[in-house]
Amino acid sequence: MSNPIGDPGHGHSPAAWTAVIIMLVGVAIGTFFFFLDMPVVVWISAGIVLIGALVGWGMSKAGYGANGPKYAPKDH
């Protein structure tokens, strides 16, 4: 099915979903421990967010991005 409006996918790929889920977990942990005044865990959660971005980038380079050869888009 062709896409009449030229929608590039806006992150509907395994790489994007994986990155967003990892980063959401990192932000949730960081927010919770920020209110508990535990700065070490907040900084660890910032690292988790960075790891999520790197995982998404790596998966995109491995072909799981929106235009990658290992990604099969679904019809809407």
N, CA and C atoms as an extended XYZ file, in Angstrom:
228
Properties=species:S:1:pos:R:3:atomname:S:1:resname:S:1:resid:I:1 pbc="F F F"
N         0.848       -1.170        0.000 N   MET     1
C         0.000        0.000        0.000 CA  MET     1
C         0.894        1.233        0.000 C   MET     1
N         0.698        2.094       -0.971 N   SER     2
C         1.503        3.314       -1.026 CA  SER     2
C         0.967        4.330       -0.029 C   SER     2
N         1.830        5.222        0.341 N   ASN     3
C         1.464        6.229        1.337 CA  ASN     3
C         1.212        7.548        0.615 C   ASN     3
N        -0.043        7.994        0.506 N   PRO     4
C        -0.347        9.178       -0.302 CA  PRO     4
C         0.189       10.489        0.276 C   PRO     4
N         0.418       10.575        1.564 N   ILE     5
C         0.884       11.838        2.133 CA  ILE     5
C         2.384       11.850        2.383 C   ILE     5
N         3.073       10.787        2.027 N   GLY     6
C         4.509       10.747        2.194 CA  GLY     6
C         4.947       10.670        3.645 C   GLY     6
N         4.191        9.975        4.466 N   ASP     7
C         4.512        9.842        5.886 CA  ASP     7
C         5.750        8.964        6.051 C   ASP     7
N         6.817        9.485        6.664 N   PRO     8
C         8.042        8.682        6.795 CA  PRO     8
C         7.966        7.625        7.888 C   PRO     8
N         6.891        7.558        8.640 N   GLY     9
C         6.746        6.543        9.664 CA  GLY     9
C         6.778        7.106       11.071 C   GLY     9
N         7.448        8.213       11.271 N   HIS    10
C         7.526        8.862       12.576 CA  HIS    10
C         7.888        7.908       13.703 C   HIS    10
N         8.835        7.037       13.460 N   GLY    11
C         9.337        6.188       14.519 CA  GLY    11
C         8.567        4.918       14.767 C   GLY    11
N         7.733        4.510       13.850 N   HIS    12
C         6.995        3.262       14.033 CA  HIS    12
C         7.880        2.101       13.602 C   HIS    12
N         8.934        1.864       14.368 N   SER    13
C         9.870        0.801       14.045 CA  SER    13
C        10.330        0.144       15.340 C   SER    13
N        10.854       -1.073       15.241 N   PRO    14
C        11.361       -1.720       16.453 CA  PRO    14
C        12.464       -0.909       17.132 C   PRO    14
N        13.309       -0.256       16.367 N   ALA    15
C        14.384        0.553       16.951 CA  ALA    15
C        13.818        1.715       17.758 C   ALA    15
N        12.844        2.396       17.206 N   ALA    16
C        12.255        3.549       17.900 CA  ALA    16
C        11.485        3.115       19.141 C   ALA    16
N        10.688        2.054       19.016 N   TRP    17
C         9.916        1.592       20.169 CA  TRP    17
C        10.829        1.136       21.297 C   TRP    17
N        11.885        0.417       20.969 N   THR    18
C        12.813       -0.055       21.991 CA  THR    18
C        13.490        1.120       22.689 C   THR    18
N        13.954        2.090       21.906 N   ALA    19
C        14.621        3.260       22.480 CA  ALA    19
C        13.673        4.033       23.389 C   ALA    19
N        12.459        4.244       22.955 N   VAL    20
C        11.503        5.020       23.747 CA  VAL    20
C        11.139        4.295       25.039 C   VAL    20
N        10.959        2.990       24.985 N   ILE    21
C        10.614        2.242       26.199 CA  ILE    21
C        11.750        2.304       27.213 C   ILE    21
N        12.987        2.104       26.756 N   ILE    22
C        14.131        2.171       27.664 CA  ILE    22
C        14.247        3.570       28.267 C   ILE    22
N        14.091        4.594       27.441 N   MET    23
C        14.210        5.963       27.949 CA  MET    23
C        13.061        6.324       28.885 C   MET    23
N        11.861        5.823       28.613 N   LEU    24
C        10.731        6.067       29.520 CA  LEU    24
C        10.967        5.451       30.890 C   LEU    24
N        11.528        4.257       30.910 N   VAL    25
C        11.848        3.620       32.187 CA  VAL    25
C        12.892        4.455       32.930 C   VAL    25
N        13.905        4.930       32.204 N   GLY    26
C        14.927        5.764       32.832 CA  GLY    26
C        14.357        7.048       33.407 C   GLY    26
N        13.473        7.695       32.680 N   VAL    27
C        12.865        8.940       33.168 CA  VAL    27
C        11.967        8.666       34.378 C   VAL    27
N        11.208        7.580       34.323 N   ALA    28
C        10.330        7.248       35.450 CA  ALA    28
C        11.148        6.974       36.718 C   ALA    28
N        12.215        6.205       36.576 N   ILE    29
C        13.079        5.921       37.729 CA  ILE    29
C        13.700        7.213       38.243 C   ILE    29
N        14.207        8.039       37.337 N   GLY    30
C        14.830        9.293       37.737 CA  GLY    30
C        13.870       10.225       38.446 C   GLY    30
N        12.649       10.317       37.953 N   THR    31
C        11.655       11.178       38.582 CA  THR    31
C        11.311       10.689       39.982 C   THR    31
N        11.113        9.383       40.110 N   PHE    32
C        10.766        8.816       41.413 CA  PHE    32
C        11.874        9.070       42.434 C   PHE    32
N        13.109        8.802       42.062 N   PHE    33
C        14.202        8.961       43.012 CA  PHE    33
C        14.625       10.420       43.191 C   PHE    33
N        14.249       11.291       42.264 N   PHE    34
C        14.459       12.725       42.479 CA  PHE    34
C        13.629       13.201       43.662 C   PHE    34
N        12.380       12.732       43.721 N   PHE    35
C        11.513       13.128       44.834 CA  PHE    35
C        11.934       12.480       46.149 C   PHE    35
N        12.629       11.356       46.080 N   LEU    36
C        13.150       10.719       47.286 CA  LEU    36
C        14.516       11.277       47.667 C   LEU    36
N        15.010       12.242       46.910 N   ASP    37
C        16.283       12.915       47.168 CA  ASP    37
C        17.451       11.923       47.213 C   ASP    37
N        17.543       11.130       46.127 N   MET    38
C        18.646       10.174       45.978 CA  MET    38
C        19.373       10.477       44.667 C   MET    38
N        20.277       11.470       44.685 N   PRO    39
C        20.889       11.939       43.446 CA  PRO    39
C        21.716       10.893       42.701 C   PRO    39
N        22.287        9.937       43.402 N   VAL    40
C        23.083        8.912       42.713 CA  VAL    40
C        22.195        8.105       41.773 C   VAL    40
N        21.016        7.730       42.234 N   VAL    41
C        20.101        6.953       41.392 CA  VAL    41
C        19.547        7.820       40.263 C   VAL    41
N        19.377        9.106       40.505 N   VAL    42
C        18.928       10.010       39.444 CA  VAL    42
C        19.970       10.051       38.328 C   VAL    42
N        21.242       10.121       38.684 N   TRP    43
C        22.297       10.126       37.666 CA  TRP    43
C        22.395        8.784       36.946 C   TRP    43
N        22.158        7.705       37.664 N   ILE    44
C        22.130        6.387       37.015 CA  ILE    44
C        20.986        6.327       36.006 C   ILE    44
N        19.842        6.887       36.373 N   SER    45
C        18.706        6.889       35.445 CA  SER    45
C        19.003        7.757       34.221 C   SER    45
N        19.775        8.830       34.396 N   ALA    46
C        20.184        9.624       33.233 CA  ALA    46
C        21.052        8.776       32.310 C   ALA    46
N        21.872        7.919       32.890 N   GLY    47
C        22.655        6.987       32.087 CA  GLY    47
C        21.781        5.994       31.350 C   GLY    47
N        20.692        5.561       31.987 N   ILE    48
C        19.751        4.648       31.336 CA  ILE    48
C        19.113        5.317       30.127 C   ILE    48
N        18.782        6.598       30.267 N   VAL    49
C        18.215        7.337       29.131 CA  VAL    49
C        19.229        7.401       27.988 C   VAL    49
N        20.472        7.654       28.307 N   LEU    50
C        21.523        7.687       27.281 CA  LEU    50
C        21.694        6.313       26.630 C   LEU    50
N        21.651        5.263       27.430 N   ILE    51
C        21.745        3.904       26.886 CA  ILE    51
C        20.579        3.621       25.944 C   ILE    51
N        19.384        4.083       26.299 N   GLY    52
C        18.226        3.900       25.416 CA  GLY    52
C        18.425        4.561       24.066 C   GLY    52
N        18.985        5.769       24.080 N   ALA    53
C        19.254        6.456       22.813 CA  ALA    53
C        20.290        5.690       21.990 C   ALA    53
N        21.308        5.179       22.648 N   LEU    54
C        22.339        4.418       21.934 CA  LEU    54
C        21.807        3.091       21.390 C   LEU    54
N        20.942        2.442       22.155 N   VAL    55
C        20.334        1.195       21.684 CA  VAL    55
C        19.467        1.458       20.450 C   VAL    55
N        18.677        2.522       20.481 N   GLY    56
C        17.856        2.870       19.321 CA  GLY    56
C        18.696        3.181       18.106 C   GLY    56
N        19.780        3.916       18.302 N   TRP    57
C        20.682        4.244       17.193 CA  TRP    57
C        21.319        2.974       16.633 C   TRP    57
N        21.772        2.101       17.540 N   GLY    58
C        22.397        0.859       17.103 CA  GLY    58
C        21.432       -0.045       16.359 C   GLY    58
N        20.214       -0.150       16.848 N   MET    59
C        19.215       -0.968       16.157 CA  MET    59
C        18.867       -0.384       14.792 C   MET    59
N        18.838        0.945       14.697 N   SER    60
C        18.578        1.588       13.418 CA  SER    60
C        19.691        1.279       12.428 C   SER    60
N        20.931        1.348       12.901 N   LYS    61
C        22.069        1.025       12.037 CA  LYS    61
C        22.091       -0.448       11.655 C   LYS    61
N        21.517       -1.310       12.511 N   ALA    62
C        21.464       -2.738       12.227 CA  ALA    62
C        20.322       -3.101       11.274 C   ALA    62
N        19.502       -2.122       10.889 N   GLY    63
C        18.445       -2.375        9.915 CA  GLY    63
C        17.046       -2.423       10.478 C   GLY    63
N        16.883       -2.127       11.746 N   TYR    64
C        15.554       -2.181       12.362 CA  TYR    64
C        14.886       -0.811       12.455 C   TYR    64
N        15.428        0.187       11.784 N   GLY    65
C        14.842        1.523       11.754 CA  GLY    65
C        13.690        1.588       10.771 C   GLY    65
N        13.085        2.765       10.634 N   ALA    66
C        11.895        2.935        9.789 CA  ALA    66
C        12.167        2.608        8.319 C   ALA    66
N        13.362        2.842        7.841 N   ASN    67
C        13.675        2.553        6.436 CA  ASN    67
C        14.668        1.416        6.294 C   ASN    67
N        14.871        0.647        7.342 N   GLY    68
C        15.845       -0.443        7.325 CA  GLY    68
C        15.337       -1.662        6.599 C   GLY    68
N        16.262       -2.503        6.138 N   PRO    69
C        15.865       -3.711        5.388 CA  PRO    69
C        15.191       -4.782        6.253 C   PRO    69
N        15.382       -4.735        7.561 N   LYS    70
C        14.783       -5.751        8.436 CA  LYS    70
C        13.441       -5.310        9.006 C   LYS    70
N        12.950       -4.153        8.592 N   TYR    71
C        11.688       -3.619        9.099 CA  TYR    71
C        10.612       -3.750        8.049 C   TYR    71
N         9.482       -4.341        8.420 N   ALA    72
C         8.337       -4.477        7.524 CA  ALA    72
C         7.194       -3.622        8.078 C   ALA    72
N         6.895       -2.481        7.426 N   PRO    73
C         5.815       -1.618        7.951 CA  PRO    73
C         4.461       -2.304        7.843 C   PRO    73
N         3.598       -1.970        8.795 N   LYS    74
C         2.237       -2.517        8.808 CA  LYS    74
C         1.292       -1.531        8.169 C   LYS    74
N         0.267       -2.049        7.520 N   ASP    75
C        -0.760       -1.178        6.956 CA  ASP    75
C        -1.604       -0.604        8.051 C   ASP    75
N        -2.040        0.616        7.881 N   HIS    76
C        -2.867        1.288        8.893 CA  HIS    76
C        -4.320        1.075        8.598 C   HIS    76
